[in-house]
Amino acid sequence: MIVTVRTTTDARAKADALARGAVEARLAACAQIKGPVTSVYHWHGAIETAEEWQVEFKTTEARYQALEAHLLAAHDYETPEIVATRAARVGEGYARWVEEETAGAVEVEAPVGDERPFFVYGTLRPGAYNHDRFLAGRIGTEADAVLHGAVLYDGPGYPYVVPAADGKVVGTLLTPSPGDYSDLFGLLDRLELPVGYERVAMDVVRVRDGARVSAWVFLAAPDAPLGPVIESGDWFMRP
């Protein structure tokens, strides 16, 4: 079944990035960009008007969930428009092409043994002070990622993540360099567990291809000190 999926964004460059990212990840066979268009909508109790660009993706029903996860992770809107419509009729050749072009999409990435990557969202993210102190030069790969179904709290001292029905947390997937996994695993436990965290295996969404990746996440322990909620879910964007 061929599906058309539409989203909107507030800049042409962002529309280009959303289109290219989904096609490169083989989550969509193609994407068309239209705009600018004028959108009128209710938001936080007021009527807003904005100039937006529409991006329309062609994919299959089997790939829809992965495409949706990719768009939610890549989008900078708090509540992005994601609307899917099944095609009533599709040319046989075109349908076959869409299916072939999306057949290589990666949906789930399981760990090798128990060596999951680490999803970090605060002072251990690249560019933050504890990453430079403890992890720089010992990480093999880094990838932007998003944890859905969680809320990010500020301090005191460090950010904390708490599972929730809604919300998302922005962070980075870190895979230690070959041979460094055991040392870093122990190091991170010694850093995090005594200051109010507990380590849990959770699925996060890798932004570049929408893949769900099993990773270690340090969540707030039941007695962790929690400050205010960081509404953006991004510790670097906190007030």
N, C-alpha and C positions, 0 to 999 in steps of 0.2 A: 504494500500500500504506500503510495507516494503522499507526502505531507508537505504543505507549505507552512513555514513558521515565520512570523513577523515580529520584529522588535523596533524600538525607536531609541534615538540618542540625540544629544544636543549639539553635536559638532560633526562635520564631515569627516575629520580625521578619525574620530572615534568610530563612526560607521564603517570606514575603511578597515580599521583594525578588527572590529567584530566580524566583518565579512571574511577577511583573509584568515583570521585565526580559526574559524569554524571549517573553512574549506581546506586549509593546510592540515588540520587534524582529521580530515575525512569524516567529519560529522555532518557535513552538507556537501552535495555535489557542486552547487553553485550558490551565489548570492547576488541579488540585485539591490542597488542603492538608489533611493528616490528622495528628492527634496531640493530645497527645503519645503516643509509643509508647516502650517500653523496649527498647533494643538491647543485646545481650550479644555480645561479639566478642573475638577475639585481637588484641592490638596490642603490638608490641615485646616479645614474650615473656611477656605477662601477659594474663589475662582481665579485660576491662573491662565495666562496665555504665554506660549513659548514657541520658538522656532526649532523644529526638529528635523532629523533625517530618518527615513524608514529603511530598514534592511530586511529583505525577504529571502529566506533560505529554502532550498529544495532538498528534502531528505526523505528517509523512509520512516515508517512508523516504528520499526525496530530500533532506529537510532535516535528517536525523539528524546527519550529520557537523558541520554548522554549529551545531546545538543542543549537541552534545557539547562542541565547542570553546568555546562561550559559557559553559557550566556549569563547565568546567575553569578558565576565566579568572575567572569571577565567584565561585567557591566559595572559602572560606577553609580547607577541609580539605586536608591534605597528599595524601590519597588518597580523594577523594569517591566514594561509591557512585553509579554511573551504569549502570542496567540497562534495556535496551530489549527490548520484546516485540512481535512482529508480531501484529496482530489477525487471528484466523482468519476472522471474519465481521463485517461492519460494514454498518449501514443505508446505503442508497445516498445518501440526502439528507445524512446526517451526514458521510459520507466526502467528499462534494462540498464541504461547508462547511469541513472541515479543510483540504482542498487549496486552496480559495479564500483562506482566511485566512492561509495560510503562503506563498502565491505571491509575496508582495512581499519576502521575506527577501533581504538582501544577503549574498552569499557571498564575493565577491572584489572588492577595490577596487584598481584599477591606478593608478599615478601619472600625472599629466599631464606629458608629456614625461619629463624626468628629475628633476622636482621632487618627490621623495619626502619625506614627513614624516620627522622624526627620532624614533627611539625612545630615550629617555633613562631611566637607571635608578639614577643616583647623585646627584652634586652638582649636576647640571643639572636635576633634577626640580623642579617647582614646590614652593616651600617650602624648598629647599636653597640653600646660600650662593652657588654659582656661577650658579644660575638668576637670583637677584636681581642679581648683578653684571653678567651678560652678556646675559640674555635678557628680563628683565622689560620689558614695554611693546612688545616686538617680535614677540610670538607672536599669531597670529590665532585658533587653536583649540588646545585641550588635550583629551586623551581618555585615560582609564585603559586600559592594554593589558598583555598578557602575551606574552612570548617563550617558546615551548615548545622543548624539546630543547636546553637550555643550563643552565649552572651559574654561580652568582654567587660571586665570591671577594672578600673584604675586603682592601683595601690591599696593601702599605702606601701610605697617602696617598689612594688612590682605589679604588673598586670596579672589578672587571674581570669580564667575561663570557667564558666559554669554551664552545663547542658541546659537547654531550654527548648520549648516547642518551636519557637521562631528565633530568628536572628542568625547572624553569620559572623565569623571571625576571620580576618585577613592575616595571612602569615606566609611563611616560607618552608618548603620541604628541604631538609638538609640530609644528604647521604654522605656519611663519612668516607674518607679516602680508604682504598684497600689497605687492610692491616690495622686501621685505626678504630674499627668499630668497637671492640671490647673496651679499649681504654676510654673512649668518649662515652660509651654507655654508662660505665661506672662513674665517670666525672660528672655527667649531667644528673645522675641520681644523687650524688653527694651535694651538688649545688642546689637542686630543686626541692628534694623531699623534706629537708629540715626547715624550710621557710614557708611551708603551707601548701605544698603540691602533692598530688598523687599521679603516678604514671599509668595511663590507660591506652590500649590499642583502639583506634578509631579510624573510620574512613574519612578522608579529606578529598577535595576535588582539585586536581592539578589544572591550573588555568590554561596552559598552552594547548591542551588537547581534550579537556573535559574528563580525563580518566579518573576513576575513583581509586585511591591509593590507600592501603592500610599503613598507618603511621603511628608512632608513639606520640602521645599528646600529654603534657603536664596540666592536669585540671586542678582547680581549687579543691583542697581537702575540706571536709565539713567544717573545720574550725578556722579556716583561712580568713584573715582580715580583708574585708571587701570595701572598696571605696565606691565612687559613683560609676554608673554604667557609661561606657564609651559607646555612644549611639552608632557611630560609623563602623564599629567592629575593627577598626584599624588603629593600633596603638600609636603609630606615627602621625595620625590625624587627630589625636586627642586635643581638646582645648588647651 
